[in-house]
Amino acid sequence: MKEIILAKYGEIALKGLNKSQFEALLVKNVKRRLGDLGYFKITRAQSIIFIEPENENCDMDEVINRVKKTFGFAVLCRCGVLEKSYDDIKTRGLDYLCDTLSYAKTFKVEAKRSDKKFPMNSPQICTELGHDILERFPHLTVNVRNPDVVVTVEIRETNAYIHAGVIQGAGGMPVGSSGEALLLLSGGIDSPVAGYMMAKRGIHINAIHYVSPPYTSDRARIKVERLCSKISAYCGDIRFFCVPFTEIQEKIKDNCPEELFTVIMRRIMMKIAQKIAVRENLSALILGESVGQVASQTMGAIVCTDAVANMPVFRPVIGMDKAEIVEIARKIDTFDISIEPYEDCCTVFTPKHPKTSPVLSEVEKAESMFDFEPLIEKAVAETEVKLFKAEF
């Protein structure tokens, strides 16, 4: 039987006069993701995008896998396509669901009749189809509260569709609908999650990472590149900026008070990231900081860090505890990579007793003990750029 995916979106349905712009972007994102899987007819109607493969041998499991990672969709339904007649629904429709119903114990039927010209209303469809299912699969019983299978029939303009349950989509807004930003991507657990969460709000993600050879190894950089590849399944193509940071860290060590090493280092990272963001026409910075998690993420440290920013700084995980962040990291499959023991530059020259409540004037005075600006410009000029194509 011919199959189709009904991809239903959530928030976009609440948009007003510009709703069509979000829909068009969502269709564009879907086409890009499915481009190497064959030809698809993609149409939209009634807050649904219809994804119809035009070749019989299409890998529908892989199509589902990619579409469910596309921000903008609330749920997906993998459906059998039927004629708009009850006879076709009860014969070919139940043939389509035969395997699913054979292994279930309980079921219920739901019906959605968008085409009011169909001769049966929704309650009638539910009653008749429920009766026919019980006749054909006598081992089943009806359970309207917590069934093993929910058989859903949708009567729409051109066809009837039948499916046995929904698949949760990624939610959020289409990537690219809210501009572009630069994610400060470390090798830790938090920053990939921060990038994922802002992509979910429609922001196209670019990433920046700092390396300090010989203090950090090539494996540390490769680890971060693998994180880029993982989140690209949700975020789309990612430009990756790799900044040489060794000389700057050595000068911080030689010229600044030890207890302020970390906050000064983060201020300089922000300055470099901001310069690259301005050069690349990116509108904001994204950090994976959570208040109080470590010494550099206390309220005082964040105030000192933000003092050098002249653009919005988003911290989507700032109010989350570690368990919540880890849960998302596992969901997007970055956790196992993040805990690999390859240290990034944030661990280089870590002070034994970092100041947890730094004062901005004190930090600025300590930073002024050396002119870092030429080194910052040099680091920006020597930054390597790499494109990570979305991997699904």
N, C-alpha and C positions, 0 to 999 in steps of 0.2 A: 504493500500500500504506500502511496505517496505520503511523505511526511513534511511537516512545516514547523517552524518555531514561531510561536507568538511571544514576542518580547515586550513586556508591559512596563512602562516607566512610572515612577512615582512623582517626585518633586516637579518634574517638567510639566506635568498635567496642571499644576497650580499657576503656571506662568500666564501672563496676559497677552498683550498684543505682540510681544516678541517671542512667543512660544515656538513659532515655526523656525526661528533661528537656532534654538536649542535642538529641535528635532532634526534639522538638516545636519548639524554638527554630529549628532549621535549616529545618524545614518552613515556619515562619512567615516567615523571611527570604526563602525562595524565593517564597512567595506574594506578598510585598510587591514583589519585583523583577519578577515576571511579570504584575503586576496589570493593566497597560495593554495586554497582548498578547493577551488573550482569556481563556477559561475553561479551567482545567486540573484534571484529577483527579490528586491527589497522595496517594500511599499509601506506606507503608514496610514493609519486611520483609527479614529476613536482611542487615542492615547496608546496605541499598540503599533509596533513595527513588525511586519510580517516578513520573515526570512525564509525564502523558498528556494531550495537547491534546484538547479536546472540539469544536473547530471545525476544519474541513478546511483552511481557508486560513491556518492559523497559520504565522508566519515562524519556522521551526525554526532557521535560522541565527542569528537574533537571540536565540532562547531559549537556545541553546548559549552564545552570547557572554555572556549575563548570568549563567547558572548557573555557568560556569567561573570567574567572578570572585567567587563566593560562598564565603567561607571556611567550611571544614568538609568539602568534597568533595575526595577524592584523585583520582578519575578519573571521566569521563563516557563513556557509550556511547550513540551515536545508533543505534537499532535498528529493524529491521523486525519487526512483530508477526505471528507465524505460529501456525497450529494445531499442537498437539502430535502431529504425525505426520511420519515421515521423508519421505513423498511431498511434503508441503507445504514442508518445509525445502529439498529439492533442486530443486523447481520454482519456487515463488514466491520462496523465499529467494535463489536464484541470480539470478532476474530482478531482485530488489532491488539486488543487488551487481554487476549486469552492467557498468555504466559503470566502476566501480572496477577490476574484474578485466580488462576489455578493455584498459586502459592499463598494466597491471602486467606484469612479466616473471616474477616468482617469487612463491610464496605458501606458506603452511602453514595447517593447520586446527587449531583448538583447540575443545574441547567441555567444558562444565560442566553436569553433570546433578544439579541439586538435587532433582528429583523422581525418586526411585529406582524408581518404578513404570513409568517409561518403558522400553519393551522393549529398547532398545539401550543399552549402557554407553558411557562417554565414548570409549574407544579405538575401538569399533566405529563410532561416529558419525564420528570423524576419518577412519578408513580409507575408509568408504563415500562420505563427502562429498568427500574428496580425489580419489577415483576419478571421481566424477561431474563435478567441476570440470575435471579434465584432459580428459574427453571433450567437454565443452561448450566449453572454451577451450584448444584444443590448442597454442596458442603459449606457454602457461605451463609452468613447471617448478617442482618442489618444492624449497624451500630452508628447512630447519628452523632454521638458525642466524641468518640475516639476510634474511628475506623482505621483498619490497616490500609485501605485504599479508598480514595475519593475519586469516583468516576465523574468527570465533568464534560458536559456537552455544551458547546458554544455555537449558537446559530447566528451567523453573521451574513453580510450582504451577498457574498458570492457562494459561500460553502458552509457546511457544518463541520465542526472540528471536535474531536474527542481525545481526551487525555486522562491519565491516571495520576494526578498530583502535579504540584508546581515545584520548580527549582528556584532557590533563592538567588537573586542577582546581587551585584555589588552595591547597588544603591547609589546615592549621591548625584552629582551633576556631570555632564560630558566633559572629559578632559579637553582643555583648550577654551572653555567657555568663560573662564575667570582670569585669563592672562597667564603670564609666565613668571616663575620665581626660581631662586637659586637655593638649593638645599645643601647645608653644610653636613656632609656625609662622612661620619667616622666609621670605624669598624665595629661599633658597639650595637646594642640592641635597639636603642631609642630612635636614632636618626632615620633608619629605614622606615620605621613605623610613622614618624612625623611626615616623611615624604609621601607615603601611602595615604595618610589622612588628608593632606592638602590636595593631592591629586583627586581624591574623592569629592572635594569641593570644586572641582573643575579647573584647577591650576595645572598648567603644563610644567613638569618638573625638569630642572637642570641640576646637576650635582657638582660640588667642589670638594676636593680632598687635599690634605696637606701631607707631604712626605718629608722625612728627615733622615736620608741615608748619611752615614752608615748606621745611625741609631735605630732606624726602622728598616725592615727587610723588604725585599720584593714580594714576599709572601703576604705581607700586610697590605700592600697595594692590590695584589691580585684578589685578596679577600674582599676588599671594598668594591672592586670591579664586578665580582660575582654577586654582591649585594645589589649593584646597579642592574644587573641582568635579571635578578629575581623580581625586583619591584617594577621593572619595565613591562612585565606581564599585565600590570594594572595601569601603570603611568604612561605607557607608550614609549616612543623613542626618547632617549636621555643623552644630552650632551654632558660629558664628564670632563671637568677641569681639574688637572693635577698640578698642585703648586709646590715648588721646591721651598722647603722651610728650614733647612738645617742652619744656614748662616744666621737667620733671624733668631732662632732659639739659642744659638751659642752667644749671641750678643746680649740677649735677655739675661742669660746666666752670668755673664761677665760684668754687667752694668746695672742690674736692678736687684732690689732686696729679695732674698730668697722666698719669703712668705708671700710675695706678690707675683711670683713667676707666672702662676696659672692665669690669673685675671689679666695680666698684661699680655700674655700670649693670646688669650681669647679676644682681647681688644684688637690686636694686630690682625688676627684671622678675620675679624669682622671688617676691618678696613680693606683688606685685600679682596674679600668676597664682594664688598660693596663696589669697589672699583671695577671688578669684572662684571658685576651685574649692570652697572651703568653703561659700560662699553657694549654689552650684549643686549641692551634694551630690556632688561628684566626688572620687574616692578617691586620685588620684595625678597627678603631673606627668610629661610626656614631653618629653625634649630630644633633639635630633639631634647631640649632641656625640660627637666621636671623639678619643681621647686623643692629645695632641701635634699635632693638625692645625693649630691656630693658637694664638696666645699665650694666649687666654682658655680654652683647653681642655687646658692642662697639668695635671698632678696637683695642684699647689699652687692653681691657679685654681679647679679643680673643688671642692677642699676648702673654699675660701672661699665659693664659691657655695652649696654644700650646707648650710653652717652656718646659713642662714636658713630652711631647709626643715623643716617639722614634719609632712610626709607623704612617702610613698615617691616617689622620683624615678627614673624609668626612662630609661635611655640605651641603646636596643637596638643602635645602631651603634657603640658605644664602642670595640670591639676590631676594627673593620673598617678596611681601608685605602680610599683614595678610589676606586680602581678597582672594588672590590666594591660600594661604595655607588652609583657611577655605573651599574653593570650593572643594579641593581634599579631605579634611577630611569628608565632606558630601558625596562625591562620594563613599568613602570606608567605610562609616557608622561608623566612630569613633568620629565624632563631638559631638553627644549628650552625649556620655560617658565622653569625655574630659572636658566638661563644668560642670559636676557634682561637687558640692562644697566640695570635700574632698581634703584637702591640702596635698601636698607632702613635703618632707624634705627641698626642696629649699626655702620654705616660713618660715622655722624655724629660729629664731634669725635674721630676715632680718633687716639690718641697716636702720635707718631713712634717712641717707644721704650717700648712697654708692658712692664710687669714680668712676666716669665714664671714667676717663683717667688715670688708674693706670700705674705706671712705673715698669718695670720688676724688677729692682734692689731693689726698695722699697718693692715690694711684697715678693721677696725672703728673704729679711732681716726680714720682719715681720713674715714670716712663720718659719724662723729659731729660733724664740724665744721659740719654743717648739719642742721636738723631736717627730714628728708624726709617724715615721717609724714603731715602734713596734705596734702602734694601727692600722696602715694600714695592716700589716701582720696578725694581729689578725682578722681584718674584713674580709680579703680574706679567712682565714682559716674557719671562721664561716659562710661564705656565703651559703645559701640554694640554691639548684638547683631543678628546676621543668621542666618537659617537657610538652609543649602544642601541642597536635596533631592538625593537620590542621582541622578546622571546616568550612564546606561549607554551 
